[in-house]
Amino acid sequence: MFFFPLFRSLLTGWLGLLVASSADWAQGADLAELSLPQLERRLGEIDGELEQLARYSLRSGVGGIGFRSVSHAKDKSGEWVEVTLDRAYAVDEIVLVPTLWRDSKDGFRADGFPTSFRVLLGNGHEDEGVVIASYDESDALMPRIAPLIIPVDGRSATWVRIEATGLSQRAFDHRYVFQLSELMVFSGDRNVALQRPVSASSVHPRDLVHAWDIRFLVDGHMPYLMDAAHGEPSLAYIGSVTKHRSFSLDLGAVYPISAIHLHAVDQSATVPQAYAGRVGVPNMLLIEGATQPDFSDAVTLIDASLKGFTDIGPVMMWAVAEKGCRYLRISSPSAESNARFGFAEIEVISQGNNVALGRPVQAQEQDPRKLVPKNRTLAALTDGRNLYGHILPVKQWMGQLARRHMLEKERPLVVAALNQRYARQKSNLQLMSWLAALLAAGVGASILISRNVRLRQVNQMRERFAADLHDELGANIHTIGLLGDLAREAETREELIELLDRSRVYTERSGSTIRSWSQRLESRGLCEDLVQEMERSAESLLADLDHQWSVEGEENLHKLKARQRIYIFLFYKECLTNIIRHSGATRVETRLSVGPKSLVLSISDNGLGLDGEVPSSLKRRARLLGGKVRSMSCSENGTNITLELKLSRYRLFPSLIPAKFIPLDS
């Protein structure tokens, strides 16, 4: 039976350690720097941890509210409260519990909690104290309903002071006040400020119902019900209606008792409630401790009057001077008619632990015929559970509520960051969808363009092959015709044989051109030396004519691509073929000028002339080359053909036929 309480103690201790040691994760990490999986994982961690933390279950009914200073018209009116401890303690945590206001629009919220304040610790009345914490509006403490945990480094102190340097407005009249529901000072797990003397810079005048008082600041009554996130519920024990009631329990060993907590019978969850809040709580309460089972050495631990409604709360806590006790007796010496006696839990605190947990309880009643319902047994007084589940140590309870506040403050930020990432993903998905559609359209368009390009290639190949056949074979056939005319006029047999041999060469060359067209289309290294090829062709075609040749800027010819060199050569060859066919010229002049950005090829003759007309074959060649051609009449009759070509590095529509497909006369 003791394994489960041990496990519960370890679990609550771990949660309290987590609260005490961890910083606000949302402030320590930049959400913008986290990836989507990290944000999703963090949201899961927050939700998982929230399921393990105590919940904000607020008490109802009536009771003492807390401390309130006098009201002010300005927010900078300083106020302070100070609790004096019974001796010096090593303080490791201070808890400020705000008073709560039910707002019709926003629900419960803190009321009169200072906007800026500092916390001081001191030893003795002569000590001015040391500031161990300071807060202002930049710390964003509001809005909140949770307690504020202020960690301390174990500094020794005999008094603790809260100095409010900036006040907030109370809800009902918007006056500036300093309000707190509870001030707790922990040394280890013990609240050493419980029921200690308190002083203040000012105290609100006593109200009509006496719900505000400076002593309520350390009475242990808080605006929360202890609602742990785990544990099975347990119904409180309530005895029968008798005139004298008492309980006794055996702790099993002598323990130094420092505090006793009595959990009141849980009120119904109905609206409105059926009771005013003191079911089972007597007007007079006497708690005695002893080391002998017959209480022969009994000492009084608590002798309290609980007649007023402000004396009763969900958890009634008393600090006692440490005394070694094994047996405890809880009784009501007053004679109250038609009253019942009972509690939800009895906690006996020794060195921070509840030593009454699981211990047997006995009840003495005058009338045993008045039976107690079976579901409200005496074991419920020490089972460590209330109507909501497990009962937590007060320090862990406050720590879990504070931790819940931090996580609930962080969670909307994480959700907003996730929603932003999801929206961005959705936008990216839509963009990708549009890009995919555009890509599909682009693929379709590229297929159509590719088909048109292939058709254009075919047409260009046809046009170019026709031009090449015309230029090359036409030149050969014309040469053969000229040789035949010369052979007819030959005067000797040797001259005739030479002319016939030359005709035979051109005839074989033409046949070879037709037979080996595919091999010639794949020939490599054509026109690597453009000037040499042009001179050789001129010598072959213009053997009987006077030919002058000049070149400028030959060093810039390396800028020409192989395709351009071949096109220029074929253009030049076509010009020479036209001259020997049609012009009847006796003199030809070729000028090639190559600059950094342009090329100019000029061919002039003294033939019949073209009257400014450019032969269609030359137009076709110039168009395929991407240049401009013009024809001009010379002063001495004849014609000048000029090709102008820009040597741009990039072209929007380069030729689609590679150089190896362009035939060249061998």
C-alpha positions as CSV (number, residue, x, y, z in Angstrom):
1,M,0.0,0.0,0.0
2,F,2.9,2.3,0.6
3,F,4.4,1.9,-3.0
4,F,1.7,4.1,-4.6
5,P,2.2,7.0,-2.1
6,L,6.0,6.7,-2.7
7,F,5.4,6.8,-6.5
8,R,3.1,9.8,-6.1
9,S,5.6,11.6,-4.0
10,L,8.4,11.0,-6.6
11,L,6.1,12.2,-9.4
12,T,5.1,15.4,-7.7
13,G,8.7,16.0,-6.7
14,W,9.8,15.6,-10.3
15,L,7.2,18.1,-11.5
16,G,8.2,20.6,-8.9
17,L,11.8,20.2,-9.8
18,L,10.9,20.8,-13.4
19,V,9.1,24.0,-12.5
20,A,11.9,25.2,-10.3
21,S,14.7,24.5,-12.7
22,S,13.3,25.2,-16.2
23,A,13.1,28.6,-17.7
24,D,10.3,29.9,-19.8
25,W,10.8,27.9,-23.0
26,A,9.0,30.4,-25.2
27,Q,11.3,33.1,-24.1
28,G,14.4,31.0,-24.5
29,A,13.7,29.9,-28.0
30,D,12.9,31.8,-31.1
31,L,9.9,30.1,-32.7
32,A,10.8,31.6,-36.1
33,E,14.1,29.6,-36.0
34,L,12.3,26.2,-35.4
35,S,11.4,23.9,-38.2
36,L,7.9,22.6,-38.7
37,P,8.6,19.2,-37.1
38,Q,10.2,21.0,-34.1
39,L,7.1,23.2,-33.7
40,E,4.8,20.2,-33.9
41,R,6.9,18.2,-31.4
42,R,6.9,21.2,-29.1
43,L,3.1,21.5,-29.2
44,G,2.9,17.8,-28.4
45,E,5.2,18.3,-25.5
46,I,3.2,21.2,-24.2
47,D,-0.1,19.3,-24.4
48,G,1.4,16.2,-22.8
49,E,2.8,18.2,-19.9
50,L,-0.4,20.1,-19.4
51,E,-2.2,16.8,-18.9
52,Q,0.1,16.1,-16.0
53,L,-0.3,19.5,-14.2
54,A,-2.8,20.6,-11.7
55,R,-5.8,22.5,-13.1
56,Y,-7.2,25.9,-12.3
57,S,-10.3,24.9,-10.3
58,L,-11.5,28.0,-8.5
59,R,-13.3,27.9,-5.2
60,S,-16.8,29.2,-4.8
61,G,-18.9,30.1,-1.8
62,V,-17.7,32.6,0.7
63,G,-14.5,33.3,2.6
64,G,-11.7,35.7,3.3
65,I,-10.3,37.2,0.0
66,G,-6.9,38.6,1.0
67,F,-4.9,41.8,1.6
68,R,-5.8,45.2,0.1
69,S,-4.0,48.5,0.6
70,V,-5.8,51.8,0.6
71,S,-6.7,53.1,-2.9
72,H,-5.0,55.8,-4.9
73,A,-5.7,58.0,-7.8
74,K,-2.3,57.4,-9.4
75,D,-0.5,54.2,-10.2
76,K,3.0,55.3,-8.9
77,S,1.9,55.5,-5.2
78,G,4.2,53.1,-3.5
79,E,2.9,50.3,-1.2
80,W,4.5,47.4,0.6
81,V,3.8,44.4,2.8
82,E,6.3,42.6,5.0
83,V,6.1,39.2,6.8
84,T,8.2,38.5,9.8
85,L,9.5,34.9,10.2
86,D,10.0,33.3,13.6
87,R,13.7,32.8,13.0
88,A,16.2,32.9,10.1
89,Y,15.5,30.5,7.3
90,A,17.3,29.7,4.1
91,V,14.6,30.9,1.6
92,D,14.5,29.1,-1.8
93,E,11.1,30.2,-3.2
94,I,8.5,33.0,-2.7
95,V,5.0,32.6,-4.0
96,L,2.6,35.5,-4.7
97,V,-1.0,34.4,-5.2
98,P,-3.2,37.1,-6.9
99,T,-6.7,38.0,-5.8
100,L,-9.2,37.1,-8.6
101,W,-12.0,39.0,-10.2
102,R,-14.8,37.5,-12.3
103,D,-14.9,39.6,-15.5
104,S,-18.1,39.3,-17.4
105,K,-16.2,39.5,-20.7
106,D,-12.8,37.8,-20.1
107,G,-13.7,35.5,-17.3
108,F,-11.5,35.3,-14.2
109,R,-8.4,37.5,-14.0
110,A,-6.0,39.0,-11.4
111,D,-7.2,42.1,-9.7
112,G,-5.0,44.8,-8.1
113,F,-1.8,42.8,-8.9
114,P,1.2,45.3,-9.1
115,T,2.5,46.2,-12.5
116,S,6.0,46.7,-11.1
117,F,7.5,45.6,-7.8
118,R,10.6,44.3,-6.1
119,V,11.3,41.6,-3.5
120,L,13.6,42.2,-0.6
121,L,15.0,39.8,2.1
122,G,16.6,40.9,5.3
123,N,17.8,39.7,8.7
124,G,16.7,41.7,11.7
125,H,15.0,45.0,12.0
126,E,18.2,47.0,11.5
127,D,18.9,45.3,8.1
128,E,17.8,47.4,5.1
129,G,17.4,44.2,3.1
130,V,18.7,43.0,-0.3
131,V,16.7,43.1,-3.5
132,I,16.6,39.5,-4.8
133,A,14.0,40.1,-7.6
134,S,12.5,43.0,-9.6
135,Y,9.7,43.1,-12.1
136,D,8.1,45.7,-14.3
137,E,5.7,45.9,-17.2
138,S,8.3,44.5,-19.7
139,D,8.2,41.1,-17.9
140,A,4.6,40.7,-19.1
141,L,3.3,39.0,-15.9
142,M,-0.3,39.9,-16.8
143,P,-2.9,38.6,-17.5
144,R,-2.8,35.7,-15.1
145,I,-4.8,33.9,-12.5
146,A,-1.9,31.6,-11.6
147,P,0.5,32.2,-8.7
148,L,3.8,33.8,-9.4
149,I,6.9,31.8,-8.4
150,I,9.9,33.8,-7.5
151,P,13.0,31.6,-7.1
152,V,15.6,32.5,-4.4
153,D,19.1,31.2,-4.1
154,G,18.8,30.0,-0.5
155,R,19.6,33.4,1.1
156,S,19.0,33.5,4.9
157,A,16.3,35.9,6.0
158,T,14.1,36.7,9.0
159,W,11.7,38.9,7.0
160,V,10.4,39.2,3.4
161,R,9.1,42.4,1.9
162,I,7.2,43.0,-1.3
163,E,7.4,46.7,-2.5
164,A,4.9,47.6,-5.2
165,T,6.3,50.6,-7.2
166,G,3.6,50.5,-9.8
167,L,-0.1,49.8,-9.0
168,S,-2.9,48.5,-11.2
169,Q,-6.5,49.4,-11.2
170,R,-9.0,47.3,-9.3
171,A,-11.9,46.3,-11.5
172,F,-15.0,47.8,-9.8
173,D,-14.0,51.4,-9.4
174,H,-10.6,51.7,-11.3
175,R,-8.8,53.0,-8.3
176,Y,-5.1,52.0,-7.9
177,V,-4.5,49.4,-5.2
178,F,-2.1,46.7,-4.1
179,Q,-3.9,43.4,-3.6
180,L,-2.7,39.8,-2.9
181,S,-4.6,36.7,-1.9
182,E,-1.6,34.9,-0.3
183,L,2.1,35.3,0.3
184,M,4.1,32.1,0.9
185,V,7.8,31.8,1.7
186,F,9.3,28.4,1.3
187,S,12.3,27.0,3.0
188,G,12.5,23.6,1.5
189,D,8.9,22.3,1.4
190,R,7.8,24.3,4.4
191,N,5.8,27.5,4.2
192,V,7.6,29.5,6.9
193,A,5.3,32.5,6.4
194,L,2.2,30.6,7.4
195,Q,0.2,32.6,10.0
196,R,3.2,34.8,10.8
197,P,2.9,38.5,11.7
198,V,2.4,40.9,8.7
199,S,2.9,44.6,8.5
200,A,2.0,46.9,5.6
201,S,2.4,50.5,4.4
202,S,-1.4,50.9,4.5
203,V,-4.4,48.7,5.1
204,H,-7.8,49.1,3.5
205,P,-10.4,50.1,6.1
206,R,-12.4,47.1,7.3
207,D,-15.2,46.3,4.9
208,L,-18.7,45.5,5.9
209,V,-18.3,41.7,5.6
210,H,-14.7,41.6,6.8
211,A,-13.5,39.7,3.7
212,W,-10.3,41.9,3.4
213,D,-7.7,41.7,6.2
214,I,-3.9,41.8,6.4
215,R,-3.9,38.5,8.3
216,F,-5.6,36.8,5.3
217,L,-2.3,37.3,3.5
218,V,-0.7,34.3,5.4
219,D,-3.7,32.3,6.4
220,G,-3.1,29.5,3.9
221,H,-6.5,30.0,2.2
222,M,-6.2,30.4,-1.5
223,P,-8.7,31.0,-4.3
224,Y,-8.0,27.5,-5.8
225,L,-9.3,24.0,-5.2
226,M,-6.6,21.4,-5.2
227,D,-7.4,19.7,-8.5
228,A,-4.5,17.4,-9.4
229,A,-4.3,15.9,-12.9
230,H,-4.1,12.4,-11.8
231,G,-5.5,10.0,-9.2
232,E,-8.9,8.5,-8.5
233,P,-11.4,10.7,-6.7
234,S,-12.3,10.0,-3.0
235,L,-15.4,11.0,-1.2
236,A,-14.8,12.8,2.1
237,Y,-15.7,11.3,5.4
238,I,-18.6,12.8,7.3
239,G,-19.7,11.4,10.6
240,S,-23.2,11.2,12.0
241,V,-25.0,14.0,13.9
242,T,-23.7,13.8,17.4
243,K,-22.9,16.2,20.2
244,H,-19.3,15.1,20.7
245,R,-17.0,14.1,18.0
246,S,-13.3,13.1,17.7
247,F,-10.8,11.2,15.6
248,S,-7.6,9.6,16.6
249,L,-4.8,8.2,14.5
250,D,-1.5,6.4,15.0
251,L,1.4,7.6,13.0
252,G,3.4,4.4,13.6
253,A,6.4,6.3,15.1
254,V,7.3,9.5,16.8
255,Y,7.6,12.4,14.3
256,P,8.5,16.1,14.8
257,I,5.3,17.7,13.7
258,S,5.6,21.2,12.1
259,A,2.2,21.7,10.4
260,I,-1.3,20.2,10.1
261,H,-3.5,20.6,7.1
262,L,-7.2,19.8,7.2
263,H,-9.1,19.5,3.8
264,A,-12.7,20.5,4.2
265,V,-15.5,18.4,2.9
266,D,-15.8,19.1,-0.9
267,Q,-18.8,21.2,-1.7
268,S,-21.2,20.1,-4.4
269,A,-20.5,21.1,-8.0
270,T,-24.1,22.4,-8.4
271,V,-25.0,26.0,-9.1
272,P,-26.0,27.2,-6.6
273,Q,-24.3,25.1,-3.9
274,A,-26.4,23.3,-1.3
275,Y,-24.2,24.4,1.6
276,A,-22.4,27.6,2.7
277,G,-19.0,25.9,2.9
278,R,-18.6,24.6,6.4
279,V,-20.1,21.1,6.2
280,G,-18.3,18.9,8.8
281,V,-16.2,21.8,10.2
282,P,-17.0,22.5,13.9
283,N,-17.0,25.9,15.5
284,M,-14.2,24.9,17.9
285,L,-11.3,22.6,16.9
286,L,-8.9,20.9,19.3
287,I,-5.9,18.9,18.0
288,E,-3.7,17.2,20.6
289,G,-0.5,15.1,20.2
290,A,1.0,12.4,22.4
291,T,3.5,9.7,22.5
292,Q,1.3,7.4,24.5
293,P,-1.8,5.7,23.1
294,D,-4.0,6.8,26.0
295,F,-2.9,10.4,25.5
296,S,-1.7,10.6,29.1
297,D,1.1,12.9,28.0
298,A,-1.0,14.9,25.5
299,V,0.0,18.4,24.5
300,T,-2.2,20.8,22.7
301,L,-1.1,21.5,19.1
302,I,-4.0,23.5,17.8
303,D,-6.9,25.1,19.7
304,A,-8.8,27.2,17.1
305,S,-12.1,28.9,16.9
306,L,-13.7,28.5,13.4
307,K,-16.9,30.4,14.0
308,G,-16.4,33.0,11.2
309,F,-16.7,32.2,7.5
310,T,-13.3,33.7,6.9
311,D,-11.7,31.0,9.2
312,I,-12.7,28.2,6.8
313,G,-11.2,27.4,3.4
314,P,-10.8,24.4,1.1
315,V,-7.5,23.7,2.9
316,M,-7.1,24.9,6.5
317,M,-3.4,25.1,7.4
318,W,-1.8,25.5,10.8
319,A,1.9,25.9,11.6
320,V,2.8,24.4,15.0
321,A,5.9,24.4,17.1
322,E,7.7,21.2,16.4
323,K,6.8,18.5,18.9
324,G,7.5,14.8,18.8
325,C,4.2,12.9,18.5
326,R,3.0,9.5,17.5
327,Y,-0.7,9.8,18.3
328,L,-3.0,12.6,17.3
329,R,-6.5,13.3,18.5
330,I,-8.8,15.7,16.6
331,S,-11.9,16.7,18.4
332,S,-14.6,19.4,18.7
333,P,-15.2,20.3,22.4
334,S,-18.2,22.5,21.6
335,A,-21.7,21.2,21.9
336,E,-23.3,21.7,18.5
337,S,-26.7,20.3,17.8
338,N,-27.5,18.7,14.5
339,A,-23.9,19.1,13.4
340,R,-21.8,16.6,11.6
341,F,-18.0,16.2,11.9
342,G,-15.7,15.2,9.0
343,F,-13.0,16.1,6.5
344,A,-11.7,15.1,3.1
345,E,-8.2,14.6,4.3
346,I,-5.9,15.0,7.4
347,E,-2.3,15.8,6.6
348,V,0.3,15.8,9.3
349,I,3.5,17.4,8.1
350,S,6.9,16.4,9.4
351,Q,10.0,17.6,7.6
352,G,8.0,18.3,4.5
353,N,6.3,14.9,4.3
354,N,2.7,13.9,5.2
355,V,3.4,11.2,7.8
356,A,-0.4,10.5,8.2
357,L,-0.7,9.1,4.7
358,G,-2.2,5.6,4.8
359,R,-2.3,5.5,8.6
360,P,-5.4,4.0,10.4
361,V,-8.0,6.4,11.8
362,Q,-10.5,5.6,14.6
363,A,-13.7,7.6,15.4
364,Q,-15.5,7.8,18.7
365,E,-19.2,8.5,18.4
366,Q,-21.7,8.4,21.2
367,D,-24.5,6.9,19.1
368,P,-23.2,3.9,17.1
369,R,-26.7,3.4,15.7
370,K,-26.3,6.4,13.5
371,L,-24.6,4.7,10.6
372,V,-22.2,6.3,8.2
373,P,-22.8,5.7,4.4
374,K,-20.5,2.9,3.1
375,N,-18.9,5.2,0.5
376,R,-17.7,7.6,3.2
377,T,-15.3,5.6,5.2
378,L,-12.7,6.6,7.8
379,A,-10.0,5.5,5.4
380,A,-10.8,8.5,3.2
381,L,-9.2,10.7,5.9
382,T,-5.7,9.5,5.2
383,D,-5.9,8.0,1.6
384,G,-4.1,11.1,0.1
385,R,-7.0,11.9,-2.3
386,N,-9.8,14.3,-2.5
387,L,-12.8,14.7,-4.8
388,Y,-10.5,15.6,-7.7
389,G,-7.7,13.0,-7.2
390,H,-4.3,13.0,-5.5
391,I,-3.5,15.7,-2.9
392,L,-0.2,17.5,-3.7
393,P,2.3,19.1,-1.4
394,V,1.5,22.9,-1.3
395,K,4.8,23.9,-2.9
396,Q,4.4,21.4,-5.8
397,W,0.7,22.5,-6.2
398,M,1.7,26.1,-6.6
399,G,4.6,25.2,-8.9
400,Q,2.3,23.2,-11.2
401,L,-0.2,26.0,-11.4
402,A,2.6,28.5,-12.3
403,R,4.0,26.0,-14.8
404,R,0.5,25.6,-16.4
405,H,0.4,29.4,-16.8
406,M,3.7,29.4,-18.6
407,L,2.7,26.6,-20.9
408,E,-0.7,28.1,-21.6
409,K,0.9,31.4,-22.4
410,E,3.4,29.7,-24.8
411,R,0.9,27.4,-26.5
412,P,-0.9,30.1,-28.5
413,L,2.4,31.3,-29.8
414,V,3.4,27.8,-31.0
415,V,-0.1,27.3,-32.5
416,A,0.2,30.7,-34.3
417,A,3.7,29.8,-35.6
418,L,2.3,26.4,-36.8
419,N,-0.6,28.0,-38.5
420,Q,1.7,30.4,-40.2
421,R,3.9,27.5,-41.4
422,Y,0.8,25.6,-42.5
423,A,-0.4,28.6,-44.4
424,R,3.0,29.0,-46.0
425,Q,3.0,25.3,-46.9
426,K,-0.5,25.7,-48.4
427,S,0.7,28.8,-50.4
428,N,3.8,26.9,-51.5
429,L,1.6,23.9,-52.5
430,Q,-0.6,26.2,-54.6
431,L,2.4,27.7,-56.1
432,M,3.8,24.3,-56.9
433,S,0.5,23.3,-58.4
434,W,0.6,26.4,-60.7
435,L,4.2,25.6,-61.5
436,A,3.3,22.0,-62.3
437,A,0.5,23.3,-64.6
438,L,2.9,25.7,-66.2
439,L,5.5,23.0,-66.5
440,A,2.9,20.7,-68.2
441,A,1.9,23.5,-70.5
442,G,5.6,24.2,-71.1
443,V,6.2,20.5,-72.0
444,G,3.3,20.6,-74.4
445,A,4.5,23.8,-75.9
446,S,8.1,22.4,-76.1
447,I,6.7,19.3,-78.0
448,L,5.0,21.6,-80.5
449,I,8.0,23.8,-80.8
450,S,10.3,20.8,-81.2
451,R,8.0,19.4,-83.9
452,N,8.1,22.8,-85.7
453,V,11.8,23.0,-85.2
454,R,12.3,19.5,-86.8
455,L,10.1,20.6,-89.7
456,R,12.2,23.8,-90.0
457,Q,15.3,21.7,-89.9
458,V,14.0,19.5,-92.7
459,N,13.1,22.6,-94.8
460,Q,16.5,24.1,-94.0
461,M,18.3,20.9,-94.9
462,R,16.3,20.7,-98.2
463,E,17.0,24.3,-99.0
464,R,20.7,24.0,-98.1
465,F,21.2,20.8,-99.9
466,A,19.6,22.3,-103.0
467,A,21.8,25.3,-102.7
468,D,24.9,23.1,-102.3
469,L,24.0,20.9,-105.2
470,H,23.3,23.9,-107.3
471,D,26.5,25.6,-106.4
472,E,28.9,22.7,-106.4
473,L,27.5,20.6,-109.3
474,G,26.6,23.7,-111.3
475,A,30.1,24.9,-111.0
476,N,31.5,21.6,-112.1
477,I,29.2,21.2,-115.0
478,H,29.9,24.8,-116.1
479,T,33.6,24.1,-115.9
480,I,33.1,20.9,-118.0
481,G,31.3,23.0,-120.6
482,L,34.0,25.5,-120.7
483,L,36.6,22.8,-121.1
484,G,34.6,21.3,-124.0
485,D,34.5,24.7,-125.7
486,L,38.3,25.0,-125.3
487,A,38.7,21.4,-126.6
488,R,36.8,22.3,-129.7
489,E,39.3,25.1,-130.4
490,A,42.4,23.0,-129.5
491,E,45.1,23.2,-132.1
492,T,47.2,20.2,-131.1
493,R,46.5,16.7,-129.9
494,E,48.4,17.3,-126.6
495,E,46.3,20.3,-125.8
496,L,43.1,18.4,-126.6
497,I,44.1,15.5,-124.4
498,E,44.9,17.8,-121.5
499,L,41.5,19.5,-121.8
500,L,39.8,16.2,-122.0
501,D,41.7,14.9,-118.9
502,R,40.6,18.0,-117.0
503,S,37.0,17.4,-118.1
504,R,37.3,13.9,-116.9
505,V,38.5,15.1,-113.5
506,Y,35.4,17.4,-113.1
507,T,33.1,14.6,-114.3
508,E,34.5,12.2,-111.8
509,R,34.4,14.8,-109.1
510,S,30.6,15.5,-109.8
511,G,29.9,11.8,-109.7
512,S,31.8,11.3,-106.5
513,T,29.9,14.2,-105.0
514,I,26.6,12.5,-105.7
515,R,27.7,9.0,-104.7
516,S,29.4,10.0,-101.5
517,W,27.1,12.7,-100.2
518,S,26.5,11.2,-96.8
519,Q,30.2,10.7,-96.2
520,R,30.9,14.3,-97.3
521,L,28.1,15.5,-94.9
522,E,30.1,14.1,-92.0
523,S,33.5,15.5,-93.0
524,R,35.4,17.2,-90.2
525,G,37.9,20.0,-90.2
526,L,36.4,21.9,-93.1
527,C,37.5,25.5,-93.7
528,E,39.7,25.6,-90.6
529,D,41.9,28.0,-92.6
530,L,39.2,30.1,-94.3
531,V,41.6,32.4,-96.2
532,Q,43.6,29.4,-97.7
533,E,40.4,27.7,-98.8
534,M,39.1,30.9,-100.4
535,E,42.4,31.4,-102.2
536,R,42.5,27.8,-103.4
537,S,38.9,28.0,-104.7
538,A,39.6,31.3,-106.5
539,E,42.7,29.8,-108.2
540,S,40.7,26.8,-109.4
541,L,37.7,28.8,-110.7
542,L,39.4,32.0,-111.9
543,A,42.4,30.3,-113.4
544,D,42.1,32.3,-116.7
545,L,41.2,35.6,-115.0
546,D,43.1,38.4,-113.4
547,H,42.4,38.0,-109.6
548,Q,43.5,40.3,-106.8
549,W,43.2,39.2,-103.2
550,S,43.5,41.3,-99.9
551,V,42.8,40.4,-96.3
552,E,42.5,42.8,-93.3
553,G,42.2,41.6,-89.6
554,E,43.0,38.0,-90.3
555,E,43.9,37.6,-86.6
556,N,40.2,38.0,-85.8
557,L,39.1,35.0,-87.9
558,H,39.4,32.8,-84.8
559,K,36.2,34.4,-83.5
560,L,34.2,32.7,-86.4
561,K,32.6,29.4,-85.7
562,A,33.2,26.5,-88.0
563,R,29.6,26.8,-89.3
564,Q,30.1,30.5,-90.2
565,R,33.5,29.8,-91.9
566,I,31.8,27.2,-94.1
567,Y,28.9,29.5,-94.9
568,I,31.2,32.3,-95.9
569,F,33.2,30.0,-98.1
570,L,30.1,28.7,-99.9
571,F,28.9,32.3,-100.3
572,Y,32.2,33.3,-101.8
573,K,32.3,30.2,-104.1
574,E,28.8,31.0,-105.3
575,C,29.9,34.6,-106.2
576,L,32.9,33.3,-108.2
577,T,30.6,30.7,-110.0
578,N,28.2,33.5,-111.0
579,I,31.1,35.6,-112.3
580,I,32.6,32.9,-114.6
581,R,29.1,31.9,-115.7
582,H,27.4,35.2,-116.5
583,S,29.6,38.3,-116.2
584,G,32.2,37.8,-118.9
585,A,34.6,39.6,-116.6
586,T,38.4,39.5,-117.1
587,R,39.4,40.9,-113.7
588,V,38.1,40.0,-110.2
589,E,39.0,41.7,-106.9
590,T,38.3,40.1,-103.5
591,R,38.6,42.0,-100.2
592,L,38.1,40.4,-96.8
593,S,38.0,42.7,-93.8
594,V,37.5,41.1,-90.3
595,G,37.0,43.4,-87.3
596,P,36.4,42.7,-83.6
597,K,32.6,42.7,-84.1
598,S,31.9,42.5,-87.9
599,L,33.1,40.9,-91.1
600,V,32.8,42.4,-94.6
601,L,33.4,40.4,-97.7
602,S,33.5,42.4,-101.0
603,I,33.8,40.8,-104.5
604,S,34.1,43.1,-107.5
605,D,34.4,42.4,-111.2
606,N,34.5,44.3,-114.5
607,G,31.8,42.3,-116.2
608,L,28.4,43.1,-117.6
609,G,26.9,44.2,-114.2
610,L,23.6,43.3,-112.4
611,D,21.9,46.7,-112.2
612,G,21.8,46.4,-108.3
613,E,20.1,43.1,-108.3
614,V,21.3,40.3,-106.0
615,P,21.1,36.8,-107.3
616,S,18.6,34.7,-105.4
617,S,21.3,32.1,-104.7
618,L,23.3,34.7,-102.9
619,K,20.3,36.0,-101.0
620,R,19.6,32.5,-99.8
621,R,23.2,32.0,-98.7
622,A,23.2,35.4,-96.9
623,R,19.9,34.6,-95.1
624,L,21.3,31.2,-93.9
625,L,24.4,32.9,-92.7
626,G,22.4,35.6,-90.9
627,G,24.1,38.4,-92.7
628,K,23.2,41.2,-95.2
629,V,24.1,41.2,-98.9
630,R,23.9,44.1,-101.4
631,S,24.9,44.6,-105.0
632,M,26.3,47.8,-106.5
633,S,27.4,48.8,-109.9
634,C,31.0,49.7,-110.3
635,S,32.2,52.9,-112.0
636,E,34.0,50.9,-114.7
637,N,30.9,48.7,-115.4
638,G,30.9,45.4,-113.6
639,T,29.4,44.6,-110.2
640,N,30.3,44.7,-106.5
641,I,28.8,42.1,-104.1
642,T,29.2,42.9,-100.4
643,L,28.4,40.6,-97.5
644,E,28.2,42.1,-94.1
645,L,28.1,39.9,-91.0
646,K,28.0,40.8,-87.3
647,L,30.2,38.6,-85.2
648,S,27.9,38.6,-82.1
649,R,28.8,36.1,-79.4
650,Y,25.2,35.0,-78.8
651,R,22.4,34.7,-81.3
652,L,18.7,34.3,-80.4
653,F,18.0,31.8,-83.2
654,P,21.3,30.1,-84.3
655,S,21.3,27.8,-87.2
656,L,19.7,24.5,-86.5
657,I,21.9,22.6,-88.9
658,P,25.3,21.6,-87.5
659,A,28.5,22.3,-89.5
660,K,29.1,18.6,-90.3
661,F,25.9,18.5,-92.5
662,I,27.2,21.2,-94.9
663,P,28.7,19.8,-98.1
664,L,31.9,21.3,-99.5
665,D,33.6,20.8,-102.8
666,S,36.7,18.7,-102.3
